[in-house]
Amino acid sequence: MRVQEASYKASNAFKLVLLGFLGTGVAGNSYWTYKNAKEQIVLNSRLNELTSEINQRTFDYITISKIAEKVLPSTVSVEGELEQFDFFTGKMQKIPAVGAGVILITENRERFILTCTHILENAEIKKDGKSFYRIKLYNGSDNKTPNSFNVEIFKLKNGKLASSSKYEHDLTLLKIPDDVTLPKNAGVLFRDITKEPLKAGEGVIAVGNPYEQRDSVSFGIISHTDRKALWANKNNHIQTDASINLGNSGGGLFDMHGRLIAINALAYGRSNGVAMSVRIDEIQKVLNEWDIKIKSR
């Protein structure tokens, strides 16, 4: 009996040990299954974030392309002529002065071009006793023969010119002749920043003619919403890192809905990505003084 009892106890002990090992294995498998599942959830979450980032960036660049297509018909090249002394010939020679401008269509369907005063200063083209500036409208295409026409500075009802000194607001309004045909949907829309304030970090695109390279589009962000450039003019400016160069002055700075938020005015000489654009509320103040009404949204 004692031998049988000992055998029985040994058998039970063996079973308990075996069950213990089995229990450990099951628990271990459960633990590793849980850990793997948790890691997989984290991995899937990160993959979803990355996919979202990629999709967002793709969306942004698609948006930029669409906005550019939308605003290019409202962008023009503004040209004048400067006289400069040539030390080699000892004579005065004419050199081109090139900037940009945006087409404005008022609530009364009057048509204008808004640009910067500093690109027009002493650059009138004189012919047959008249002084004017030449506008070239490429409509965003690569055609070699643009729609070209001559314009003068708009005269206000009081007889004064719609032009503010480069040391004041640096804005000038040019009148588009009635016989000029503009592209379909030409005319910029203003952003109402009283209802939708500007924010640092917002995406923007600049359109102009840097170094006479017509209809050039650059992309950046608003670096700051309220800057002063006391050595240039007295406006409140938007600071942007969008590429602004010689020939961009007078062109538009647009938000990601294609609304005008500023007119590009200057870039710091040797800087990389520090440019200033006359803010839309400053533009509206000047236009209101000139009795020019443009739709905002």
LINGITA-V256570 format. One record per pair of residues at least 12 apart in sequence whose ideal C-beta (glycine too) atoms are under 7 Angstrom apart, sorted by the first residue. I is the first residue (numbers start at 1). J is the second residue. Records with the same first field share a line. If there is no record, write none. Layout:
I = J ; J
This chain:
60 = 203
63 = 256
64 = 205 ; 219
67 = 205 ; 254 ; 256 ; 258
68 = 205 ; 217
69 = 140
70 = 258
71 = 188 ; 207 ; 252 ; 254 ; 258
72 = 139 ; 140 ; 207 ; 215
73 = 139 ; 140 ; 183 ; 185 ; 186
74 = 102 ; 103 ; 186 ; 187 ; 188
75 = 100 ; 102 ; 207 ; 215 ; 251 ; 252
76 = 100 ; 101 ; 103 ; 113 ; 135 ; 136 ; 137
77 = 98 ; 100 ; 135 ; 136 ; 209 ; 214
78 = 99 ; 100 ; 101 ; 113 ; 115 ; 119 ; 133 ; 135 ; 250
79 = 96 ; 97 ; 98 ; 133 ; 134 ; 136
80 = 97 ; 120 ; 123 ; 124 ; 125 ; 133
81 = 94 ; 96 ; 97 ; 123 ; 125
82 = 95 ; 97 ; 122 ; 123
97 = 119 ; 123
98 = 209 ; 212 ; 247
99 = 115 ; 116 ; 119 ; 247 ; 249 ; 250
100 = 115 ; 208 ; 209 ; 247 ; 248 ; 249 ; 250 ; 251
101 = 113 ; 114 ; 115 ; 174 ; 250
102 = 114 ; 188 ; 251 ; 252 ; 260
103 = 182 ; 186 ; 187 ; 188
104 = 187 ; 188 ; 294
105 = 187
106 = 292 ; 293 ; 294
107 = 293 ; 295
111 = 176 ; 182
112 = 154 ; 173 ; 174 ; 175 ; 176 ; 292
113 = 135 ; 151 ; 174 ; 176
114 = 171 ; 173 ; 263
115 = 172 ; 174 ; 250
116 = 170 ; 171 ; 249 ; 250 ; 263 ; 265
117 = 163 ; 164 ; 165 ; 166 ; 170 ; 171 ; 172
118 = 166 ; 170 ; 249
119 = 249 ; 250
120 = 133 ; 172
121 = 166
132 = 150 ; 151 ; 152
133 = 151 ; 174
134 = 148 ; 150
135 = 148 ; 149 ; 151
136 = 148
138 = 214 ; 215
139 = 183
140 = 215
149 = 177 ; 180
151 = 174 ; 175 ; 176
152 = 174 ; 175
153 = 172 ; 174
154 = 173 ; 174 ; 175
156 = 290
162 = 290
164 = 286
166 = 233
167 = 233
168 = 233 ; 234
169 = 233 ; 235 ; 278 ; 282 ; 286
170 = 233 ; 265 ; 278
171 = 263 ; 278 ; 283 ; 286
173 = 290 ; 292
188 = 252 ; 260
189 = 259 ; 260 ; 295 ; 297
190 = 259 ; 260 ; 280 ; 284 ; 294 ; 295 ; 296
191 = 255 ; 259 ; 260 ; 261 ; 280 ; 296
192 = 296 ; 297
193 = 280 ; 281
198 = 222 ; 225 ; 238 ; 261
199 = 222 ; 225
200 = 222 ; 223 ; 224 ; 225
201 = 221 ; 222
202 = 221 ; 222 ; 255
203 = 219 ; 221 ; 256
204 = 220 ; 221 ; 222 ; 240 ; 242 ; 253 ; 254 ; 255 ; 261
205 = 217 ; 218 ; 219 ; 242 ; 254
206 = 218 ; 242 ; 243 ; 244 ; 248 ; 251 ; 253 ; 264
207 = 251 ; 252
208 = 247 ; 248 ; 251 ; 264
209 = 247
210 = 245 ; 246 ; 247 ; 248
211 = 245 ; 246 ; 247
212 = 247
218 = 242 ; 243
219 = 242
220 = 240 ; 241 ; 242
221 = 240 ; 241
222 = 238 ; 240
223 = 239 ; 240 ; 241
224 = 239
225 = 238
227 = 239 ; 276
229 = 266 ; 276
232 = 265 ; 266
235 = 278 ; 279 ; 282
236 = 279 ; 282
237 = 276 ; 277 ; 278 ; 279
238 = 253 ; 261 ; 262 ; 277 ; 279
239 = 274 ; 276
240 = 253 ; 275 ; 277
241 = 273
242 = 275
244 = 264 ; 267 ; 275
245 = 267
248 = 264
249 = 264 ; 265
250 = 263
251 = 264
253 = 277
259 = 297
260 = 280
261 = 280
262 = 277 ; 278 ; 279 ; 280
263 = 277 ; 278 ; 283
264 = 277
265 = 277 ; 278
